[in-house]
Structures are given as C-alpha cells and as structure tokens.
Amino acid sequence: MQFKMNGKKVAALIIAIIVIDQLLKFYIKLNFFLGEEHQVIGSWFRFHFVENEGMAWGLKFGGEFGKIALTLFRLAAVIWGTFLIKGFIQKQYHTGFIICSALIYAGALGNLIDSMFYGLLFDASIPYTAMVAQFLPEGGGYASFLHGKVVDMFYFPIITNAQFPSWMPIWGGESFEFFRPVFNFADMSISTGVIALFVFQSKFFPSEEAA
C-alpha cells in the first residue's frame, strides 16, 4: 500500500527542513567570521562561511533594487507555493511528487527567511578577523528589512589544483576546482527536490498507456 502524504506530514517535513537549515545558519553566523573555513571530513568536506547577496551560487541581480525585487519575488513564490502544495495534497498527487514539492518549498522559504530578517537580527560579519556577528545587537542589524544576506557554509572541493588539458577549446590549460560553489541546507533541499522530479517524473506522472 502506497504511503500517503497528508497536510500534517507535509508541514512536519517542511518545518524539519527549515529548523535544520536555520540552526546551521545561526551556528555559522554566530561562531564564524566571514571567510572562516574548517575541515569536517578530510579536505573534501569543509565548513566555509560566505554570505550570498543575491541569487543562487552567489550571483547578484541589479544592485539594491534587484535585491529587494528578488526577495519580493521569493516571497510571492512561497505564498503561491503554499496554495500549490495544498492543492497537490487535496488532489492526491503521487506521494513522491508531493515530497519533492515540499523540499523545494522548504528550501525557498529557508533562504527567504535570511533575506527578509537576517539584516535586522544580526550585525555584520567581518571577513578574516576574530570578530563574529552578534544576535540582536544593541545598535541594530547590518541592514534593513528585505536586505538580509543568505548564509552559506557547505563546501566540497573534491578536486583542487587541477588543469584542463591544453588541447581543450576555450579553457585549455586553465586551472579548475570541483566542486567550487558554497551552499546551504536549503539549497540542498531545493536541488534534491528538483533533481528527483526530473529523474522520477515518469513514475510521478505515468502515461495513460503505462497506467
């Protein structure tokens, strides 16, 4: 018998992801200076504290106006997503599809919390110093509402100090590193949901013939 996802189970999954994500971000923000790095497992899994001012993977979008526009877009997407997931549950969509949708929703909400509130809750993290941020500082936070930065910490430099072959077009002879991006638990949740949707879409949405 197929495991069914109801509203309470979906809410529990979303809350669990957000709590884990925020606990990790609070820990990093309050204990690491900006740019601080520590090895977790060998040299290929590290905590490396960076702050993302814009889109995923540290991309930026249109300065201060772009930052507000991006945060408002995320807020609208999360509100819209709330009604979407509710509809998926009511229409009894495939359990795997609902779980994937919840993962994407929770990840988006986790990063939205940073963008909306972290500027008010923390003072600025200073790079390469012994100073770390404080929670609810007396002088106020480092930014206004909607101007917070997203905290990232997971870093997996599996391959370092490597070079592309000289015969390769464009990048021939240049150095590269895999995997370079620094990300957080919310990003992992979004990526897992999106990848699973692509991999298992035929199972989530079987054709009429297959059905």
Secondary structure, DSSP 8 states (H G I E B T S, - for coil): ------HHHHHHHHHHHHHHHHHHHHHHHHH--BT-EEEEETTTEEEEEEEE-SSGGG---SHHHHHHHHHHHHHHHHHHHHHHHHHHHHTT--HHHHHHHHHHHHHHHHHHHHHHHHHHHB----BTSS----BS-TT--SS-TT---EEEEEE---EEEEE--TTSTTTTT-EEEET--EE-HHHHHHHHHHHHHHHTHHHHS--TTT-
